[in-house]
Amino acid sequence: MLVTLSELLKDAKEEKYAVGAFNVPNLEAIRGVIQAAEELESPVILQHAEVHENLIGLEEIGPIMLQYAKAAKVPVAVHLDHGASYEMCVKAIRLGFTSVMYDASSKEYELNLEETKEIVKIAHAAGVSVEAELGHIFTSAVGGGEGRGSDSSDDYEDLEDVYTDPDLARKFVEATGVDCLAIGFGTVHGIYLKEPKLDLNRILQIKEKIDVPFVMHGGSGVSEENYRTAIKNGICKINYYTYMNKAAGKAVQECLENNTEDAVFFDELSLKATAAMKDNVKAAMEIFMKP
């Protein structure tokens, strides 16, 4: 069942749980995520990240994502993740995506605000939800995939400079009218090479200023305890990709290493990858779901 992001996050916010948002740059990922969601009877978000255009284009994967969403037995939002241009956001809206993220977080605050405001006008006119980002999410050197190089909390003298400022967040949301906000509080895109320094209280500080659903980027690799605290404090959408992708790679690797035949058939590898992603996604979703 295809739904908007706002619909999913409204219930998540009221009931204090989070909806998993999974990047799906191939059919195996789409099938694994939908299978996991249906087995758990949980809503879910399928995402296409602009940085995955090198793997498969939006015009090619988008209709497949929408097809699976419409046929699913659970509510599914179809979302553009980290859209970096008006053109990409408009393309997703025209394809039928029910939400887009316009990410101008690396730009100056005023430019981020003005550009996001324009995307909100376009998207809301089409009935499409909008996510934006304020603050900085760190990027690992392994599997980060955000195209900004790698960094960590150790690279900054004052983390106040990179974590989301509560007062700015309030001004930004009020001025732009975004439906949800991705906030920086210490998470990392990609593989966690060391324990992250999460400022979970910052979520509460921002929540005191604005009452919108918050998004956790760099959700893979966070401990179960920290997931639950983040959700309790106001996180309603959790982006998750690296570790499900790694699980698929491990399953394929093990299949190849354990093979005793003269040939390995790709369809077997495809099924192994799908099953591994489904199991990994289910484990994450079981933490995100309603208590």
Secondary structure as UniProt FT lines:
FT   HELIX           5..15
FT   STRAND          19..23
FT   HELIX           27..40
FT   STRAND          44..49
FT   HELIX           50..54
FT   HELIX           58..71
FT   STRAND          76..83
FT   HELIX           86..95
FT   STRAND          99..102
FT   TURN            105..106
FT   HELIX           109..125
FT   TURN            126..127
FT   STRAND          129..134
FT   STRAND          138..139
FT   TURN            141..143
FT   HELIX           153..155
FT   HELIX           159..161
FT   HELIX           166..176
FT   STRAND          180..183
FT   STRAND          188..189
FT   HELIX           200..207
FT   TURN            208..209
FT   STRAND          214..216
FT   TURN            220..221
FT   HELIX           224..233
FT   STRAND          235..240
FT   HELIX           242..257
FT   HELIX           266..288
//
